[in-house]
Amino acid sequence: MSRTVPFYDFNKLHNPTFQEKINARFAEIVSKNGFVEGEYNFSFEEKFAKMQGAKHCLLLANGTDALEIALLAYGLKPGDRVAVTGITFYASGEAILNMGMIPVYVDVIPNSGLMCPKSLERVLEKYDIKAVMPVHIYGLPADMKTINELCQTRKIPVIEDAAQGQGGFIHSGPIGSGGNLVTFSFYPTKNLGAFGDAGAILTDDDDLALIIKTIRNHGRSELELMGRNSRCDHLQAAVLDLKLETIEEENKQRKQIAAWYHQALKDLPINLVDASYLETSSWHLYPVFLGDAGIRAKAQEAFKEAGIGCTPFYERSLNQEKVFNKFSEGEWTIASKMAGTVLCLPMNPFITEDDVAYVAENLKKVL
Ligand SMILES: Cc1ncc(COP(=O)(O)O)c(C=O)c1O
């Protein structure tokens, strides 16, 4: 096997120029012995909030903490019900369980995995929901205009899980500009990734920002809250701050790659994400909907032979996972079906048009 199309490409992302710059920053941090919440934390928080259209950015230890702290900041209590979609990474549901709360599933829009507003409306009518957690899954923007309207009339707070959404756009501007608590993960594989774990919450609300700041640092402020340690290391902040120099160009490239995929795959007997998302998704991942679990297994095998990276995100919807299937409130028909057949193709800013043609050619052989 001579040719490969990697799913992620860290060697190209962390090129010698980047390494030189980050090594200089690390040397500077070591020489000053400033390891936690240093100047790069504040620099990043200011720039990232501005870029995403929010007033405050609070860096945290990881994206799961961001979800948990958002639930606490909104004042939710153990036993409260939180509406969430089944097509997501475990962490969205895990944050709800870790806080002693109950997940109630909302079904998804076919060929996207995004929260279905009609399903949400039914769930809100039927259950006593205390918070709604739409996920900008794969980087696709959830319909925040409709979701916000449904929640605002009922005075239910919304937490946008934007762990995969960095670089995407909702109706009001960049993901982060919708006025809700918006959480991010900066896990290394994300569009904007640290050299380990990091996360953040965005908010326009000064009071919520102070609560989040207080919780992340052991409850230490005039608020006297029960806190925890969810501070972001200065070294991670230095990486994230440096990566802001190139992120917009990389996200632009992801959009171009998604457009190439759409063009190359449009005549195959599979479903793609609707083309209306081409401009608004962050294209963290590029999912295709193969309609059949057997075809997906064959495609995975063929891609392995051909040196093409791929991942079945997500093989099971949350309600099908062992940890979550004891919670059986809500709706999940479309989510469960979709989870059995979705496959994510290689997506990183360094994929060429020729790579896309190679992936398409190999997928065609399987179908
Ligand atoms: C949709 C989603 N939510 C939450 C998380 C949790 O983030 P972290 O791994 O930084 O805790 C992730 C990421 O990995 C994610 O993809």
The ligand as an SDF file (V2000), in Angstrom:
LIG
                    3D

 16 16  0  0  0  0  0  0  0  0999 V2000
  -19.8470   16.6620   20.8390 C   0  0  0  0  0  0  0  0  0  0  0  0
  -18.8270   16.6350   21.9460 C   0  0  0  0  0  0  0  0  0  0  0  0
  -19.1830   17.0390   23.1790 N   0  0  0  0  0  0  0  0  0  0  0  0
  -18.3130   17.0450   24.1880 C   0  0  0  0  0  0  0  0  0  0  0  0
  -17.0090   16.6310   24.0110 C   0  0  0  0  0  0  0  0  0  0  0  0
  -16.1130   16.5590   25.2170 C   0  0  0  0  0  0  0  0  0  0  0  0
  -14.9460   17.2480   25.1190 O   0  0  0  0  0  0  0  0  0  0  0  0
  -13.6190   16.7970   25.9100 P   0  0  0  0  0  0  0  0  0  0  0  0
  -13.1430   15.5250   25.2910 O   0  0  0  0  0  0  0  0  0  0  0  0
  -12.7090   17.9650   25.6970 O   0  0  0  0  0  0  0  0  0  0  0  0
  -13.9910   16.6320   27.3310 O   0  0  0  0  0  0  0  0  0  0  0  0
  -16.5870   16.2140   22.7500 C   0  0  0  0  0  0  0  0  0  0  0  0
  -15.2260   15.8060   22.4890 C   0  0  0  0  0  0  0  0  0  0  0  0
  -14.4640   15.1750   22.4920 O   0  0  0  0  0  0  0  0  0  0  0  0
  -17.5290   16.2070   21.6780 C   0  0  0  0  0  0  0  0  0  0  0  0
  -17.1700   15.8090   20.4630 O   0  0  0  0  0  0  0  0  0  0  0  0
  1  2  1  0
  2  3  1  0
  2 15  2  0
  3  4  2  0
  4  5  1  0
  5  6  1  0
  5 12  2  0
  6  7  1  0
  7  8  1  0
  8  9  2  0
  8 10  1  0
  8 11  1  0
 12 13  1  0
 12 15  1  0
 13 14  2  0
 15 16  1  0
M  END
$$$$
